[in-house]
Amino acid sequence: MAASDLELCYMTGTEAIALFKAKKLSPVELMKAVIARCESANPKLNAITYNFYDRALAQAKKAEKSYMKKKGGRSRPLEGLPIAIKDFHPVKGEITTFGSKIFENFKPDYTAATVDRLLKAGAIMHVRSTSPEFAYSGNTKSPLWGQTYNPWNRDYSPGGSSGGAGAIIAAGMSTLADGTDGGGSIRIPASACGIVGYKPPFGRNPLDRDHPLESILHYGPMTRSVADAALMQNVMSGPHADDLCSLPDNVTIPDTVENLKGFKVALSVNLGYVEVDPEVEHNLRAAADVFRGLGCKVEEVDLGWDWGVLDCWLTWWEGLFAGIAAHYLPRWRYEMDPFVVNLLEKGLGHDASRLYQCFSKRGEMWRKLQPVVSKYDVMLCPTLAVPSVKIGHDEFSKSFTINGKVVNAYVGWIMTHGFNLMSQCPSMSVPTGLSKSGVPTGMQIVARPFDDLRVFRAAMAYEMARPWRGKRPKL
């Protein structure tokens, strides 16, 4: 691939649209470069389930004509931009496998609300991105599609469950991607792959029909820049007839960078209870210094959460999971990921009273978080306690350690799920640096409930002060 084509592959969506409108770049040129990148990089990463290259090129030609016709007029917000849609999100008439052999040939009869909005806004789906079976894991592997690899170091996972999307964006195989986040599935791969991932507040973006009223689940953007995340978020958000919980108001994210002088920033290295790798902590503290340099007052806080947070999330997640998929066990048990079977069986063992106790824990968590997000504009904390886990990571393991201490191998290395329980709080993962392994590290920027604007404001200023664009994996 020519260097000029690779530059196109790593162009942001906002940059591409500006060039489209100036007639200095064609959507066809961009799509051809991205497809060529997919063909060369994906065999090393296994991040794509299905591709639609011919159709995408035809759609890009239509987008090109649209821009050629415009004389000071307005195009659709995402006109001509390549997008990877997660193979967990229903797309009408297109095979959507959910990473499972159960749905190997399944074609939904509807499109998820946010996906529908992205495509109607002009984004062009050229590929579907990999997901673990039923999006259960922070490591993207499945019996149907196999293991997806981290483009920064193929010995490591790209994270999950939107790990295919993370690898695709990091490797320049798409301009935009979407993800779902029930325990960190947008932010985990965003951190491990060195990209931007946003979990909006619950209700901001509508859910699909398969998960009605599910407060820990969120659809959101995965991009190479904060401005691109805003571009996507402005399309995805807003009330929708399919989702009773979608908020009636809409928030438009501006694309301007604002001064943060006087911002109050809380810093929590471990959320009160998590073992954190020294490299992750070092890069987080360096990021906090960037905010100090921007004129912010940064203070370290003790959030005071405990391992009961993990138990609460697991109880909720296992119960949700069993409610959705446990009825497949009699037929499919021996063709499913063994850890998926384990989660489903655990979920079947929870009764309604234990599930309701989760609300009490969530209330306790909020009583500790509320004073922090009320006093400070944003809170910074790691996205992951380690840069990532290695390929072959055993989620059944009883000997997985961080700093020499045994932690839960499934999600004990993940610091995102607490903010799914605190689902109304927006949370964005942005890169903080690289580890010795070459795998990126990330931090979450968290704000008070429904305050999307404050998160984006902080993230845009941080990104401008500490640009990440020049860093790319070497495949």
Secondary structure, 3 states (H helix, E strand, C coil): CCHHHHHHHCCCHHHHHHHHHCCCCCHHHHHHHHHHHHHHHHHHHCCEEEECHHHHHHHHHHHHHHHHHCCCCCCCCCCCCEEEEECCCCCCCCCCCCCCHHHCCCCCCCCCHHHHHHHHCCCEEEEEECCCHHHCCCCCEECCCEECCCCCCCCECCCCCCHHHHHHHHCCCCCEEEEEECCCCCHHHHHHHCCEEEECCCCCCCCCCCCCCCCCCEEEEEECCHHHHHHHHHHHCCCECCECCCCCCCCCCCCCCCCCCCCEEEECCCCCCCCCCHHHHHHHHHHHHHHHHCCCEEEECCCCCCCHHHHHHHHHHHHHHHHHHHHHHHHHHHHCCHHHHHHHHHHHCCCHHHHHHHHHHHHHHHHHHHHHHHHCCEEEEECECCCCCECCCCCCCCCCEECCEECCCCCCCECCCHHHHCCCCCEEEEEEEECCCCCEEEEEEECCCCCHHHHHHHHHHHHHHCCCCCCCCCC
